[in-house]
Amino acid sequence: MLAIQGLGTQAHSTIKPEEVEALVMSVDKPEADAIFISCTNFGTLDIIESLEKKLRKPVVTSNSASMWSMMRMVGDESAVPGGGRLFSEA
């Protein structure tokens, strides 16, 4: 882990995707291989691909990792629009 940032007592369900994106941009390090956004109460599907393009690295969230895992467990290898690299690699 190279950097971490929390939100303190702010209710995570009130965070807008733009705020999550700004938070990610503030902690990104050039030497980081990927970004992990940990919180299942963030709406992040709409910003994953945008962040991956800006940062040029994979972005995985709690929700995308959970959805990917559940889909693979039932044999579904479908792509998920907006899901980023996680859903485009076998």
N, C-alpha and C positions, 0 to 999 in steps of 0.2 A: 504494500500500500504506500503510495507516494503522497496522497493528500486526502483529507476528509473534511466535510463541512456539514454541520447540522442546522436545524431550524429552531432549536430551543423549544419554547412552549407554543409556538405558532401552530394552530390546527392544520395538519397536513392536508386535510380535505379542502381547505380554502386556498391552497397554493395553485396558481395558474401555471399552465405549461410554459409560458414565457419566463416566469420566475424560476422554474426548474432549469430551463435552458441557461439563464444567466448564472445560476448557481454552479452548474456544470462547467461553464466557460471560466468561471473564477477559480476553479480548482484544477483544471487540466494542466498537465505537465507534459512537455515534449517527450520525455522518456517513458511515459505511461503507454502500455500496449493496448489498453482498453479503458472504458469508463463503465462503472457499475452504479446504477441509481437504485438505492435500496429504500423502498417504501411502496407497499401495495395500495396506498391511499392517494397516490399521485396519478393524474391522468397524463401519461407520457407517450402513448402510442403515436400521437400526432407530431412528436418532435424527434423521435429516434433517428429517422433517415436524415433529417436536417442537421442534427448534431453530428452524425457520422460523416456527412459531406464536409462540414466545417472543420471537424477535428481530424479527419482522415484516419479514423480508428473505429473499431466496433463499440457500440453502445448497447449495453444489456441492462434491463430493468428487472426488478422483482417480478413484475407482471409478465413481461415478455418471456423471461426464463421459465416461469410457472406454466404459461400457456404453451410454450414450445415443448416442455416436458410432458404435459398432459396429452398434447396432440400426438407426440411420438409414441407414448405408451399405448395408445389405441390404434397405432398404425397409420396415422394421418401425417403425411409429409407435405401437405399443402403449404404454399407460400402465403404469407399474411401481408397484405398491402400496408406499408408503413412500418413493418416489423424489423426492418434493417437486415444486416448481414446474418444475424442468427437464423432468420427464416429463408435465407437464400443459399445457404450452404448445407450440403448433405451431412 
